[in-house]
Amino acid sequence: MIRLIILLVFFTCYFSKVSANCGQNGVWLQVLGSGGPELSDKRASTSYLIWHHGKAKLLVDIGSGSMLNLEKADVNINDLDAVLLTHLHVDHSADLPALIKATFFTQRTTDLLIYGPSGNHLMPSTTNFIQTLFGHNGAYRYLSSYLDGSESYTIKTIDILIENKQAQTIIENAKYRLTAASTHHGPIPAIAWKIMVGNKTIVFSGDMNNDNHTLNKLANNADLLIAHHAVPEVATGVARDLHMPPSVSGQIAVEANVNQLVLSHHMLISLQQIKNSDAEIRKSYKGPVHFADDMQCFQP
């Protein structure tokens, strides 16, 4: 009997932590991928899912491994309205072909919107990226019918100009208000996203070091800020040019009056420093701080 009770407690705790999906009411954030590009972190690469009233509506980034967790979350991909990309690094975009191929086995009829940054000499624009993948001369050209209008739905791509350092309202309708702001991620075109849905505001920093100082205003009074925890506080050089340390995440959360702060996109070097990272954040930000794992749900 004691052994049975222990087993019941174990399975209850386990499945409550890695539940299939989030609550059926209101707005929820689910972390599909909390890792980076390393293969030894035992995590999917960066990806987030916004649920609204029990339906998965928006994907923010779609890194490698995230589509397996999308399946575990029991998502109906016909419910997805859009994919929002912060930038086009592999660990933020690699599973996009898997998502598009999966729609072949559904009865999707609604166009899929893909938003992402414009390009530069190092990276294509999001539109060119999608053409390189799925165009008539693309790597996955057998899926080109999803671009040319001959399928039951069409992929529609919108580039966000990274030269514009001001917050840009991308779409505003009865369901959402989506706002983007250009960020500094070394030489890589990158943007942060602000999503307003169901009277809740969720902001995603993406990978950035805050040199553009755009996230502070974008995240103003956000219910939830997802900031990336890719480097420890002592990071210097190239790492610091690409990513902000925990203390900067905390300072932004204070300046923006954020209700909750979620740290994600962990790297091995930052996972080893979680206690120190938490201490650095707590020097300024006194609100709830969460270090995310795959499949976790957060309610704004």
MITINU-130702 format. One record per residue (C-alpha): x, y, z; residue in one letter; residue number from 1. Coordinates in nm, 2 decimals, decimal comma, m for minus. Layout:
<rozas>
+--------+--------+--------+------+------+
!     xx !     yy !     zz ! resn ! resi !
+--------+--------+--------+------+------+
!      X !      Y !      Z !    a !  NUM !
...
+--------+--------+--------+------+------+
</rozas>
This chain:
<rozas>
+--------+--------+--------+------+------+
!     xx !     yy !     zz ! resn ! resi !
+--------+--------+--------+------+------+
!   0,00 !   0,00 !   0,00 !    m !    1 !
!   0,28 !   0,24 !   0,09 !    i !    2 !
!   0,45 !   0,17 !  m0,24 !    r !    3 !
!   0,13 !   0,23 !  m0,43 !    l !    4 !
!   0,08 !   0,57 !  m0,26 !    i !    5 !
!   0,44 !   0,67 !  m0,34 !    i !    6 !
!   0,39 !   0,58 !  m0,71 !    l !    7 !
!   0,06 !   0,77 !  m0,72 !    l !    8 !
!   0,23 !   1,08 !  m0,57 !    v !    9 !
!   0,51 !   1,05 !  m0,82 !    f !   10 !
!   0,29 !   1,03 !  m1,13 !    f !   11 !
!   0,07 !   1,30 !  m1,00 !    t !   12 !
!   0,36 !   1,54 !  m0,95 !    c !   13 !
!   0,52 !   1,44 !  m1,28 !    y !   14 !
!   0,22 !   1,48 !  m1,50 !    f !   15 !
!   0,12 !   1,81 !  m1,33 !    s !   16 !
!   0,46 !   1,95 !  m1,42 !    k !   17 !
!   0,46 !   1,83 !  m1,78 !    v !   18 !
!   0,09 !   1,85 !  m1,85 !    s !   19 !
!  m0,03 !   1,82 !  m2,21 !    a !   20 !
!  m0,16 !   2,17 !  m2,23 !    n !   21 !
!  m0,24 !   2,47 !  m2,02 !    c !   22 !
!  m0,57 !   2,58 !  m1,87 !    g !   23 !
!  m0,89 !   2,60 !  m2,07 !    q !   24 !
!  m0,98 !   2,95 !  m1,96 !    n !   25 !
!  m0,81 !   3,27 !  m2,04 !    g !   26 !
!  m0,46 !   3,33 !  m2,17 !    v !   27 !
!  m0,16 !   3,10 !  m2,10 !    w !   28 !
!   0,20 !   3,09 !  m2,21 !    l !   29 !
!   0,35 !   2,74 !  m2,27 !    q !   30 !
!   0,73 !   2,69 !  m2,31 !    v !   31 !
!   0,78 !   2,44 !  m2,59 !    l !   32 !
!   1,16 !   2,49 !  m2,59 !    g !   33 !
!   1,36 !   2,64 !  m2,31 !    s !   34 !
!   1,71 !   2,56 !  m2,45 !    g !   35 !
!   1,95 !   2,70 !  m2,70 !    g !   36 !
!   2,15 !   2,54 !  m2,98 !    p !   37 !
!   2,35 !   2,30 !  m2,77 !    e !   38 !
!   2,26 !   1,93 !  m2,79 !    l !   39 !
!   2,37 !   1,84 !  m2,44 !    s !   40 !
!   2,12 !   2,05 !  m2,25 !    d !   41 !
!   1,83 !   1,79 !  m2,27 !    k !   42 !
!   1,59 !   2,07 !  m2,39 !    r !   43 !
!   1,42 !   2,17 !  m2,71 !    a !   44 !
!   1,55 !   2,49 !  m2,86 !    s !   45 !
!   1,36 !   2,81 !  m2,82 !    t !   46 !
!   0,98 !   2,81 !  m2,88 !    s !   47 !
!   0,68 !   2,95 !  m2,71 !    y !   48 !
!   0,30 !   2,89 !  m2,75 !    l !   49 !
!   0,02 !   3,13 !  m2,66 !    i !   50 !
!  m0,30 !   2,96 !  m2,56 !    w !   51 !
!  m0,64 !   3,15 !  m2,55 !    h !   52 !
!  m0,95 !   2,97 !  m2,42 !    h !   53 !
!  m0,80 !   2,63 !  m2,47 !    g !   54 !
!  m0,68 !   2,69 !  m2,83 !    k !   55 !
!  m0,31 !   2,73 !  m2,94 !    a !   56 !
!  m0,31 !   3,06 !  m3,13 !    k !   57 !
!   0,04 !   3,19 !  m3,17 !    l !   58 !
!   0,39 !   3,05 !  m3,19 !    l !   59 !
!   0,69 !   3,26 !  m3,10 !    v !   60 !
!   1,00 !   3,10 !  m3,25 !    d !   61 !
!   1,02 !   2,74 !  m3,36 !    i !   62 !
!   1,36 !   2,60 !  m3,27 !    g !   63 !
!   1,47 !   2,24 !  m3,31 !    s !   64 !
!   1,28 !   1,98 !  m3,10 !    g !   65 !
!   0,99 !   2,22 !  m3,04 !    s !   66 !
!   0,75 !   2,04 !  m3,28 !    m !   67 !
!   0,78 !   1,72 !  m3,07 !    l !   68 !
!   0,67 !   1,92 !  m2,77 !    n !   69 !
!   0,39 !   2,08 !  m2,98 !    l !   70 !
!   0,26 !   1,73 !  m3,04 !    e !   71 !
!   0,29 !   1,65 !  m2,67 !    k !   72 !
!   0,09 !   1,96 !  m2,59 !    a !   73 !
!  m0,19 !   1,81 !  m2,80 !    d !   74 !
!  m0,21 !   2,12 !  m3,02 !    v !   75 !
!  m0,45 !   2,14 !  m3,31 !    n !   76 !
!  m0,23 !   2,32 !  m3,56 !    i !   77 !
!  m0,53 !   2,43 !  m3,75 !    n !   78 !
!  m0,59 !   2,67 !  m3,46 !    d !   79 !
!  m0,26 !   2,85 !  m3,51 !    l !   80 !
!  m0,30 !   3,19 !  m3,66 !    d !   81 !
!   0,06 !   3,30 !  m3,69 !    a !   82 !
!   0,43 !   3,22 !  m3,63 !    v !   83 !
!   0,63 !   3,52 !  m3,49 !    l !   84 !
!   1,01 !   3,49 !  m3,53 !    l !   85 !
!   1,25 !   3,69 !  m3,32 !    t !   86 !
!   1,53 !   3,61 !  m3,56 !    h !   87 !
!   1,65 !   3,34 !  m3,80 !    l !   88 !
!   1,92 !   3,15 !  m3,61 !    h !   89 !
!   1,88 !   2,78 !  m3,63 !    v !   90 !
!   1,77 !   2,74 !  m3,27 !    d !   91 !
!   1,48 !   2,97 !  m3,33 !    h !   92 !
!   1,36 !   2,85 !  m3,67 !    s !   93 !
!   1,48 !   2,50 !  m3,75 !    a !   94 !
!   1,14 !   2,32 !  m3,70 !    d !   95 !
!   0,94 !   2,54 !  m3,93 !    l !   96 !
!   0,95 !   2,29 !  m4,22 !    p !   97 !
!   0,82 !   2,02 !  m3,99 !    a !   98 !
!   0,53 !   2,24 !  m3,90 !    l !   99 !
!   0,44 !   2,31 !  m4,26 !    i !  100 !
!   0,47 !   1,95 !  m4,36 !    k !  101 !
!   0,24 !   1,85 !  m4,07 !    a !  102 !
!  m0,04 !   2,07 !  m4,21 !    t !  103 !
!  m0,06 !   1,84 !  m4,51 !    f !  104 !
!  m0,23 !   1,59 !  m4,29 !    f !  105 !
!  m0,49 !   1,83 !  m4,16 !    t !  106 !
!  m0,78 !   2,01 !  m4,32 !    q !  107 !
!  m0,63 !   2,36 !  m4,27 !    r !  108 !
!  m0,80 !   2,62 !  m4,48 !    t !  109 !
!  m0,69 !   2,94 !  m4,30 !    t !  110 !
!  m0,38 !   3,12 !  m4,43 !    d !  111 !
!  m0,07 !   3,09 !  m4,20 !    l !  112 !
!   0,10 !   3,43 !  m4,13 !    l !  113 !
!   0,47 !   3,43 !  m4,06 !    i !  114 !
!   0,63 !   3,75 !  m3,92 !    y !  115 !
!   1,00 !   3,80 !  m3,88 !    g !  116 !
!   1,28 !   4,05 !  m3,92 !    p !  117 !
!   1,41 !   4,20 !  m4,25 !    s !  118 !
!   1,76 !   4,10 !  m4,35 !    g !  119 !
!   2,11 !   4,23 !  m4,39 !    n !  120 !
!   2,44 !   4,11 !  m4,54 !    h !  121 !
!   2,45 !   3,82 !  m4,30 !    l !  122 !
!   2,09 !   3,70 !  m4,29 !    m !  123 !
!   1,81 !   3,69 !  m4,54 !    p !  124 !
!   1,48 !   3,87 !  m4,47 !    s !  125 !
!   1,21 !   3,64 !  m4,34 !    t !  126 !
!   1,04 !   3,65 !  m4,68 !    t !  127 !
!   1,36 !   3,54 !  m4,85 !    n !  128 !
!   1,41 !   3,28 !  m4,58 !    f !  129 !
!   1,07 !   3,13 !  m4,65 !    i !  130 !
!   1,13 !   3,14 !  m5,03 !    q !  131 !
!   1,47 !   2,96 !  m4,98 !    t !  132 !
!   1,29 !   2,69 !  m4,79 !    l !  133 !
!   0,97 !   2,65 !  m4,98 !    f !  134 !
!   0,99 !   2,84 !  m5,31 !    g !  135 !
!   1,00 !   2,67 !  m5,65 !    h !  136 !
!   1,38 !   2,66 !  m5,63 !    n !  137 !
!   1,39 !   2,61 !  m5,25 !    g !  138 !
!   1,53 !   2,33 !  m5,04 !    a !  139 !
!   1,18 !   2,19 !  m4,98 !    y !  140 !
!   1,05 !   2,29 !  m5,32 !    r !  141 !
!   0,80 !   2,00 !  m5,30 !    y !  142 !
!   0,61 !   2,22 !  m5,05 !    l !  143 !
!   0,60 !   2,52 !  m5,28 !    s !  144 !
!   0,23 !   2,48 !  m5,34 !    s !  145 !
!   0,18 !   2,64 !  m4,99 !    y !  146 !
!   0,33 !   2,96 !  m5,13 !    l !  147 !
!   0,17 !   2,98 !  m5,47 !    d !  148 !
!  m0,19 !   2,96 !  m5,37 !    g !  149 !
!  m0,26 !   2,61 !  m5,51 !    s !  150 !
!  m0,32 !   2,45 !  m5,17 !    e !  151 !
!  m0,61 !   2,48 !  m4,93 !    s !  152 !
!  m0,42 !   2,76 !  m4,75 !    y !  153 !
!  m0,13 !   2,99 !  m4,82 !    t !  154 !
!   0,18 !   3,09 !  m4,62 !    i !  155 !
!   0,20 !   3,47 !  m4,61 !    k !  156 !
!   0,52 !   3,63 !  m4,49 !    t !  157 !
!   0,56 !   3,98 !  m4,35 !    i !  158 !
!   0,90 !   4,14 !  m4,29 !    d !  159 !
!   0,95 !   4,37 !  m3,99 !    i !  160 !
!   1,20 !   4,65 !  m4,07 !    l !  161 !
!   1,50 !   4,63 !  m3,83 !    i !  162 !
!   1,62 !   4,98 !  m3,92 !    e !  163 !
!   1,31 !   5,12 !  m3,74 !    n !  164 !
!   1,41 !   5,14 !  m3,38 !    k !  165 !
!   1,06 !   5,25 !  m3,27 !    q !  166 !
!   0,79 !   5,00 !  m3,16 !    a !  167 !
!   0,59 !   4,90 !  m3,47 !    q !  168 !
!   0,23 !   4,79 !  m3,44 !    t !  169 !
!   0,21 !   4,50 !  m3,68 !    i !  170 !
!  m0,15 !   4,39 !  m3,65 !    i !  171 !
!  m0,44 !   4,51 !  m3,45 !    e !  172 !
!  m0,78 !   4,34 !  m3,47 !    n !  173 !
!  m1,05 !   4,20 !  m3,24 !    a !  174 !
!  m0,82 !   3,91 !  m3,14 !    k !  175 !
!  m0,47 !   4,06 !  m3,10 !    y !  176 !
!  m0,25 !   4,35 !  m3,10 !    r !  177 !
!   0,10 !   4,26 !  m3,21 !    l !  178 !
!   0,39 !   4,50 !  m3,17 !    t !  179 !
!   0,75 !   4,45 !  m3,26 !    a !  180 !
!   1,07 !   4,64 !  m3,18 !    a !  181 !
!   1,42 !   4,60 !  m3,33 !    s !  182 !
!   1,68 !   4,47 !  m3,08 !    t !  183 !
!   2,06 !   4,43 !  m3,08 !    h !  184 !
!   2,17 !   4,07 !  m3,12 !    h !  185 !
!   2,53 !   4,14 !  m3,24 !    g !  186 !
!   2,52 !   4,16 !  m3,62 !    p !  187 !
!   2,20 !   3,95 !  m3,66 !    i !  188 !
!   1,87 !   4,11 !  m3,74 !    p !  189 !
!   1,64 !   4,06 !  m3,44 !    a !  190 !
!   1,32 !   4,18 !  m3,29 !    i !  191 !
!   1,13 !   4,16 !  m2,96 !    a !  192 !
!   0,75 !   4,09 !  m2,96 !    w !  193 !
!   0,47 !   4,23 !  m2,75 !    k !  194 !
!   0,15 !   4,03 !  m2,77 !    i !  195 !
!  m0,18 !   4,17 !  m2,63 !    m !  196 !
!  m0,46 !   3,91 !  m2,62 !    v !  197 !
!  m0,76 !   3,87 !  m2,39 !    g !  198 !
!  m0,66 !   4,18 !  m2,19 !    n !  199 !
!  m0,32 !   4,03 !  m2,11 !    k !  200 !
!   0,02 !   4,15 !  m2,23 !    t !  201 !
!   0,31 !   3,91 !  m2,29 !    i !  202 !
!   0,65 !   4,03 !  m2,41 !    v !  203 !
!   0,93 !   3,82 !  m2,56 !    f !  204 !
!   1,28 !   3,97 !  m2,55 !    s !  205 !
!   1,43 !   3,72 !  m2,80 !    g !  206 !
!   1,81 !   3,71 !  m2,81 !    d !  207 !
!   1,94 !   4,06 !  m2,74 !    m !  208 !
!   2,19 !   4,26 !  m2,53 !    n !  209 !
!   1,97 !   4,57 !  m2,48 !    n !  210 !
!   2,21 !   4,81 !  m2,67 !    d !  211 !
!   1,90 !   4,94 !  m2,86 !    n !  212 !
!   1,72 !   5,01 !  m2,53 !    h !  213 !
!   1,38 !   4,92 !  m2,70 !    t !  214 !
!   1,27 !   4,65 !  m2,46 !    l !  215 !
!   1,21 !   4,88 !  m2,17 !    n !  216 !
!   0,93 !   5,07 !  m2,34 !    k !  217 !
!   0,79 !   4,77 !  m2,52 !    l !  218 !
!   0,75 !   4,57 !  m2,20 !    a !  219 !
!   0,58 !   4,86 !  m2,01 !    n !  220 !
!   0,33 !   4,72 !  m1,76 !    n !  221 !
!   0,35 !   4,37 !  m1,92 !    a !  222 !
!   0,18 !   4,09 !  m1,73 !    d !  223 !
!   0,46 !   3,85 !  m1,84 !    l !  224 !
!   0,81 !   3,92 !  m1,97 !    l !  225 !
!   1,01 !   3,63 !  m2,12 !    i !  226 !
!   1,37 !   3,72 !  m2,11 !    a !  227 !
!   1,66 !   3,50 !  m2,24 !    h !  228 !
!   1,91 !   3,35 !  m1,99 !    h !  229 !
!   2,18 !   3,25 !  m2,24 !    a !  230 !
!   2,48 !   3,40 !  m2,06 !    v !  231 !
!   2,58 !   3,43 !  m1,69 !    p !  232 !
!   2,64 !   3,77 !  m1,52 !    e !  233 !
!   3,02 !   3,75 !  m1,59 !    v !  234 !
!   2,98 !   3,72 !  m1,97 !    a !  235 !
!   3,21 !   3,94 !  m2,18 !    t !  236 !
!   3,32 !   3,98 !  m2,54 !    g !  237 !
!   3,11 !   3,82 !  m2,82 !    v !  238 !
!   2,87 !   3,66 !  m2,57 !    a !  239 !
!   2,79 !   3,99 !  m2,41 !    r !  240 !
!   2,74 !   4,15 !  m2,75 !    d !  241 !
!   2,48 !   3,89 !  m2,83 !    l !  242 !
!   2,30 !   3,86 !  m2,50 !    h !  243 !
!   2,20 !   4,05 !  m2,19 !    m !  244 !
!   2,31 !   3,92 !  m1,85 !    p !  245 !
!   2,06 !   3,85 !  m1,57 !    p !  246 !
!   2,11 !   4,19 !  m1,40 !    s !  247 !
!   2,00 !   4,37 !  m1,72 !    v !  248 !
!   1,69 !   4,15 !  m1,74 !    s !  249 !
!   1,61 !   4,24 !  m1,38 !    g !  250 !
!   1,66 !   4,61 !  m1,45 !    q !  251 !
!   1,43 !   4,60 !  m1,75 !    i !  252 !
!   1,16 !   4,42 !  m1,55 !    a !  253 !
!   1,18 !   4,70 !  m1,29 !    v !  254 !
!   1,18 !   4,99 !  m1,53 !    e !  255 !
!   0,89 !   4,83 !  m1,73 !    a !  256 !
!   0,69 !   4,75 !  m1,41 !    n !  257 !
!   0,66 !   4,39 !  m1,52 !    v !  258 !
!   0,43 !   4,16 !  m1,32 !    n !  259 !
!   0,62 !   3,84 !  m1,37 !    q !  260 !
!   0,96 !   3,75 !  m1,52 !    l !  261 !
!   1,03 !   3,42 !  m1,69 !    v !  262 !
!   1,39 !   3,33 !  m1,78 !    l !  263 !
!   1,43 !   3,09 !  m2,07 !    s !  264 !
!   1,67 !   3,00 !  m2,36 !    h !  265 !
!   1,92 !   2,85 !  m2,11 !    h !  266 !
!   2,27 !   2,75 !  m2,22 !    m !  267 !
!   2,48 !   2,51 !  m2,02 !    l !  268 !
!   2,70 !   2,79 !  m1,89 !    i !  269 !
!   2,40 !   2,98 !  m1,76 !    s !  270 !
!   2,22 !   2,67 !  m1,63 !    l !  271 !
!   2,52 !   2,62 !  m1,40 !    q !  272 !
!   2,47 !   2,97 !  m1,26 !    q !  273 !
!   2,10 !   2,98 !  m1,19 !    i !  274 !
!   2,14 !   3,07 !  m0,82 !    k !  275 !
!   2,38 !   3,35 !  m0,91 !    n !  276 !
!   2,15 !   3,47 !  m1,19 !    s !  277 !
!   1,85 !   3,48 !  m0,95 !    d !  278 !
!   2,06 !   3,68 !  m0,70 !    a !  279 !
!   2,16 !   3,93 !  m0,97 !    e !  280 !
!   1,80 !   3,98 !  m1,08 !    i !  281 !
!   1,68 !   4,01 !  m0,72 !    r !  282 !
!   1,91 !   4,31 !  m0,66 !    k !  283 !
!   1,66 !   4,51 !  m0,86 !    s !  284 !
!   1,35 !   4,32 !  m0,94 !    y !  285 !
!   1,13 !   4,20 !  m0,65 !    k !  286 !
!   0,85 !   4,04 !  m0,84 !    g !  287 !
!   0,80 !   3,67 !  m0,92 !    p !  288 !
!   1,09 !   3,51 !  m1,12 !    v !  289 !
!   1,07 !   3,18 !  m1,29 !    h !  290 !
!   1,35 !   2,97 !  m1,46 !    f !  291 !
!   1,16 !   2,79 !  m1,73 !    a !  292 !
!   1,16 !   2,42 !  m1,84 !    d !  293 !
!   1,02 !   2,26 !  m2,14 !    d !  294 !
!   0,64 !   2,22 !  m2,14 !    m !  295 !
!   0,58 !   2,45 !  m1,84 !    q !  296 !
!   0,28 !   2,68 !  m1,85 !    c !  297 !
!   0,26 !   3,03 !  m1,70 !    f !  298 !
!  m0,06 !   3,24 !  m1,66 !    q !  299 !
!  m0,01 !   3,61 !  m1,71 !    p !  300 !
+--------+--------+--------+------+------+
</rozas>
